[in-house]
């Protein structure tokens, strides 16, 4: 139904444009981009919803069937039940441009860690599994720490070892990805005449990090045990490390203007596209939800220059299709009350 190039989804507000992008993302990523609960993906008054999609990749045609019920989702990929979403995360890569993306810069540390980890996971599928294994180990350790029973440091040994070993792998990938991001950011800003902005991603440890990262995490867990026992949770580790964005040497979350923050988000997304293509040899699918309404003329030019150089599939939503420059092949779809009209 959709075309390989630019697909413009237009229509009045509250007609279903974002829902369509959510459906595309769900088919590709096997999970909703908005973090919606299952019940929110089901039409009011119905018990379930069914989503079907076909994705043509270098491996051929892939069929995805997702049944959503209040109690859970059942996903089939090429007629086989998907039992672990994490194993397929990044199989069909999607890069999102959302108005809320400014929170990546201005939001809390968890938002920035999640963003970095999601980019890594799309390229290295093992990363999302190790993130979950790590979170499980930290949760178990926290449960013991918060219990009223007397807890010894020896009883933490199992969880400390897992946190140190898995955590070291997570940190190594984060640092490598940050190096790649910083290289791409220099390229992107330079191409758009903003090379003096000196944008970069930074990483700060929540512990004293030596050459052996696993050993450093292990030593920190041991050293901080009395404090952890007092607080009832684990105070050091990759889940407490700091991912930051710097502009001209200053923390963008504190000092960047709205305009600078939007520029940085666009540069990050452009870098993300290039990194994925570089690592996998294929283009991701781009989804842009009403992003033009958030940008001034200069930043629209930044965005559309990036899109004009992109040779993959793009979906853009807008209330006015004439706001979108005709970048090569152009196909429009009108959404009205949840129904799609091709070519309107």
matplotlib code that plots the C-alpha trace (Angstrom):
import matplotlib.pyplot as plt

x = [0.0, 2.8, 5.6, 9.4, 10.1, 8.3, 4.8, 2.9, 0.0, -2.2, -5.5, -7.1, -6.1, -7.4, -8.2, -5.7, -2.4, -0.3, -2.2, -1.1, 2.6, 2.1, 0.8, 3.8, 6.2, 4.5, 4.7, 8.4, 9.6, 7.0, 6.2, 4.4, 6.6, 4.4, 4.7, 1.0, -0.7, -2.4, -5.9, -5.0, -4.3, -7.8, -10.8, -13.3, -15.9, -13.9, -12.1, -9.1, -7.4, -5.6, -2.7, -1.2, 1.7, 4.1, 7.7, 10.0, 13.6, 16.8, 15.8, 12.5, 8.9, 8.1, 4.6, 3.8, 0.5, -0.1, -3.2, -3.7, -5.8, -6.0, -3.9, -1.2, 0.0, 0.5, 2.9, 3.7, 6.5, 6.3, 3.8, 6.1, 5.2, 7.6, 8.4, 11.0, 10.6, 14.1, 15.5, 13.8, 14.4, 16.2, 15.3, 13.3, 14.9, 12.8, 14.0, 11.4, 11.1, 8.5, 7.7, 8.4, 12.0, 13.2, 13.0, 16.0, 18.0, 15.9, 14.6, 16.1, 19.1, 16.9, 15.5, 19.1, 20.2, 17.2, 17.7, 21.4, 20.5, 17.7, 20.1, 22.7, 20.0, 18.8, 22.4, 23.5, 20.4, 22.3, 22.3, 18.6, 18.7, 21.6, 19.9, 16.9, 19.2, 21.0, 17.8, 16.6, 19.8, 19.6, 15.9, 16.7, 19.6, 17.3, 14.6, 17.1, 18.5, 15.0, 14.0, 13.8, 15.9, 19.6, 21.6, 25.3, 27.6, 28.2, 24.6, 25.0, 27.7, 25.5, 23.8, 27.1, 28.8, 26.0, 25.7, 29.5, 29.8, 26.7, 27.1, 30.7, 29.4, 26.7, 29.1, 31.6, 28.9, 27.7, 31.2, 31.8, 28.5, 29.2, 32.5, 30.6, 27.9, 30.4, 32.2, 28.8, 27.7, 30.8, 29.9, 26.2, 26.8, 29.6, 27.4, 24.7, 27.1, 27.1, 30.5, 31.3, 28.5, 30.9, 28.1, 29.1, 27.7, 29.4, 29.5, 30.0, 30.5, 28.7, 31.8, 35.6, 36.3, 39.6, 40.9, 38.8, 35.2, 33.7, 36.2, 35.5, 31.8, 32.4, 34.6, 32.1, 29.2, 31.3, 32.4, 28.9, 27.2, 26.6, 25.0, 23.0, 21.7, 20.7, 19.0, 17.4, 18.6, 21.7, 23.4, 26.2, 26.3, 25.4, 21.8, 23.2, 25.7, 25.3, 24.7, 24.8, 24.8, 27.2, 27.1, 30.2, 31.3, 28.1, 25.4, 22.7, 20.0, 20.7, 22.0, 20.7, 17.9, 14.8, 16.3, 19.6, 17.9, 15.8, 19.0, 20.7, 17.8, 17.8, 21.6, 21.2, 18.6, 20.6, 23.6, 21.4, 20.3, 23.9, 25.2, 22.5, 23.3, 27.0, 26.6, 24.0, 24.3, 20.5, 18.4, 16.0, 12.4, 11.8, 8.7, 8.1, 5.0, 3.9, 7.5, 7.3, 4.9, 7.6, 10.4, 11.2, 12.3, 16.0, 15.4, 12.9, 15.7, 18.0, 15.4, 14.5, 18.1, 18.6, 15.5, 16.6, 19.8, 18.0, 17.2, 15.0, 11.3, 9.8, 6.4, 5.6, 2.4, 1.1, -2.2, -1.2, 0.6, 1.8, 4.1, 6.2, 8.7, 8.4, 11.6, 11.8, 9.0, 6.0, 2.8, 0.1, -2.6, -5.5, -6.8, -10.3, -12.1, -9.6, -10.1, -7.3, -7.7, -4.7, -3.6, -5.9]
y = [0.0, 2.4, 3.5, 3.1, 6.9, 9.7, 9.0, 12.1, 11.3, 14.4, 15.4, 17.5, 16.9, 13.9, 11.9, 9.1, 10.2, 9.4, 6.1, 5.1, 5.8, 3.9, 0.9, 1.1, 1.2, -1.6, -3.8, -3.0, -2.8, -5.2, -2.7, 0.7, 3.8, 5.7, 3.1, 2.6, 0.0, -2.9, -1.5, 1.8, -0.1, -1.5, 0.4, 1.4, -1.3, -4.0, -6.9, -7.1, -5.6, -7.2, -5.6, -7.1, -5.8, -6.8, -5.7, -6.1, -6.4, -7.7, -11.1, -11.1, -10.5, -10.6, -11.0, -9.7, -10.5, -8.9, -9.6, -7.2, -8.1, -6.5, -9.3, -9.2, -9.2, -12.3, -11.7, -13.9, -13.3, -15.3, -17.6, -18.3, -17.1, -14.5, -15.5, -12.8, -9.3, -8.5, -11.1, -9.2, -5.6, -3.8, -6.4, -3.8, -0.5, 2.6, 6.1, 8.3, 12.1, 13.2, 16.6, 15.1, 14.2, 17.4, 15.5, 13.5, 16.7, 18.4, 15.4, 13.3, 11.0, 8.0, 9.4, 9.9, 6.4, 4.9, 6.7, 5.7, 2.1, 2.0, 3.1, 0.5, -2.3, -1.6, -2.3, -4.9, -7.0, -8.6, -5.2, -5.1, -8.6, -7.7, -4.5, -6.6, -9.2, -6.3, -4.7, -8.1, -8.5, -5.0, -5.5, -8.7, -7.0, -4.1, -6.5, -8.1, -4.7, -3.4, -6.5, -6.2, -9.2, -8.8, -8.7, -9.5, -8.4, -12.1, -12.6, -10.0, -11.9, -13.5, -10.3, -8.3, -10.7, -10.5, -6.7, -6.3, -8.8, -7.7, -4.1, -4.0, -5.2, -2.5, 0.2, -0.9, -0.7, 2.7, 4.2, 2.8, 4.2, 7.6, 7.7, 6.9, 9.5, 12.2, 11.6, 11.8, 14.9, 16.7, 15.7, 16.7, 20.1, 20.9, 20.1, 22.5, 25.4, 24.8, 23.3, 25.9, 24.4, 21.7, 19.3, 16.0, 13.2, 12.7, 9.7, 9.9, 7.0, 6.6, 4.9, 5.2, 3.5, 1.8, -0.2, -3.2, -2.0, -5.2, -5.0, -1.3, -2.0, -4.9, -2.8, 0.0, -2.3, -3.7, -0.2, 1.2, -1.8, 0.0, 3.0, 0.7, -1.2, 2.1, 3.4, 0.1, 0.2, 0.0, 3.4, 2.6, 0.9, 1.5, 2.3, 5.3, 6.4, 9.8, 10.3, 13.9, 16.2, 19.1, 22.3, 24.5, 22.7, 23.3, 20.9, 21.2, 20.1, 23.2, 25.8, 25.1, 27.2, 25.6, 26.3, 24.8, 21.8, 21.2, 21.5, 19.0, 16.5, 16.9, 16.3, 13.2, 11.7, 12.4, 10.8, 7.8, 7.2, 7.3, 5.0, 2.4, 2.5, 2.2, -0.8, -2.7, -1.6, -0.8, 2.3, 2.5, 3.5, 7.1, 8.2, 11.9, 12.9, 16.5, 17.6, 20.5, 22.4, 22.5, 23.9, 27.3, 27.9, 27.3, 24.0, 22.9, 23.5, 21.4, 18.6, 18.6, 18.7, 15.5, 13.9, 14.9, 12.9, 9.9, 7.1, 4.9, 5.0, 8.0, 8.6, 12.2, 13.4, 16.9, 18.9, 20.4, 18.3, 21.5, 22.2, 19.2, 19.9, 17.3, 15.5, 13.1, 10.5, 11.9, 10.0, 11.5, 9.8, 11.7, 10.4, 11.3, 9.7, 6.9, 6.0, 6.4, 7.7, 7.2, 10.1, 12.7]
z = [0.0, 0.9, -1.4, -1.1, -1.1, 0.7, 2.0, 3.3, 5.7, 6.0, 7.5, 10.3, 13.9, 15.8, 12.6, 13.2, 11.7, 14.8, 15.2, 11.7, 12.6, 15.8, 13.8, 11.4, 14.4, 16.1, 13.0, 12.6, 16.2, 17.7, 20.5, 20.5, 20.4, 22.9, 25.6, 25.4, 27.5, 25.7, 26.5, 24.9, 21.6, 21.5, 20.1, 22.8, 23.3, 21.7, 23.4, 21.0, 18.0, 15.1, 13.2, 10.0, 8.1, 5.3, 5.3, 2.3, 3.4, 1.9, 3.2, 1.3, 2.3, 6.0, 7.4, 10.9, 12.7, 16.1, 18.2, 21.1, 24.2, 27.6, 29.1, 26.5, 22.9, 20.7, 17.8, 14.8, 12.3, 9.1, 10.8, 13.8, 17.3, 18.6, 22.2, 22.8, 21.5, 22.4, 20.0, 17.1, 18.2, 15.4, 12.8, 11.0, 12.1, 12.5, 13.4, 15.0, 14.8, 17.5, 18.9, 22.4, 21.4, 23.0, 26.2, 25.1, 25.7, 28.4, 30.3, 33.0, 33.0, 32.5, 29.3, 27.9, 29.0, 27.4, 24.1, 23.9, 24.8, 22.2, 19.4, 20.5, 20.7, 17.1, 15.9, 18.5, 19.4, 22.3, 24.1, 24.9, 26.3, 28.5, 29.6, 30.8, 32.5, 34.2, 35.4, 36.7, 38.7, 40.1, 41.0, 42.9, 44.7, 45.6, 46.9, 49.3, 50.4, 51.1, 53.1, 56.9, 57.4, 58.3, 55.0, 54.7, 52.0, 51.3, 50.4, 47.7, 45.9, 43.2, 42.2, 42.5, 40.1, 37.6, 37.8, 37.3, 34.4, 32.5, 33.4, 31.9, 28.6, 28.6, 29.4, 26.8, 24.1, 25.4, 25.2, 21.7, 20.5, 22.0, 20.1, 16.9, 17.7, 18.3, 15.0, 13.2, 15.0, 13.8, 10.2, 10.5, 12.2, 9.7, 6.7, 8.0, 8.8, 12.5, 13.0, 15.8, 18.0, 19.2, 20.0, 21.7, 23.8, 27.2, 29.6, 33.4, 35.7, 39.0, 40.4, 40.0, 36.7, 36.1, 33.1, 34.1, 34.1, 35.6, 38.4, 38.9, 39.2, 41.6, 43.9, 43.9, 44.8, 47.7, 48.9, 48.7, 50.4, 53.8, 52.0, 49.7, 52.8, 54.4, 51.4, 50.3, 46.7, 44.6, 44.3, 41.7, 38.4, 34.7, 35.7, 37.5, 35.0, 33.3, 29.6, 28.7, 25.7, 25.5, 23.4, 23.4, 26.6, 28.5, 29.6, 27.0, 29.5, 31.6, 29.2, 25.7, 24.3, 22.8, 19.3, 20.2, 21.7, 18.5, 16.4, 18.6, 18.3, 14.5, 14.4, 16.7, 14.5, 11.4, 13.0, 14.1, 10.5, 9.3, 12.1, 11.3, 7.6, 8.3, 10.6, 8.8, 5.1, 5.0, 5.6, 8.5, 8.0, 9.0, 10.9, 11.4, 13.4, 12.9, 13.4, 11.0, 13.3, 15.9, 13.7, 12.4, 8.8, 9.4, 11.2, 8.6, 6.0, 8.2, 8.4, 4.7, 3.6, 5.6, 4.1, 0.5, 1.0, 2.3, -0.1, 2.2, 3.0, 4.9, 6.5, 7.4, 9.1, 8.6, 8.8, 5.4, 2.8, 1.0, 4.0, 2.9, 0.0, -2.8, -2.3, -5.2, -5.3, -3.4, -2.4, -0.3, 1.9, 3.4, 6.8, 7.7, 10.7, 10.7, 7.0, 4.5, 0.9, -1.4, -3.6, -2.0]

ax = plt.figure().add_subplot(projection="3d")
ax.plot(x, y, z, "-o")
ax.set_aspect("equal")
plt.show()
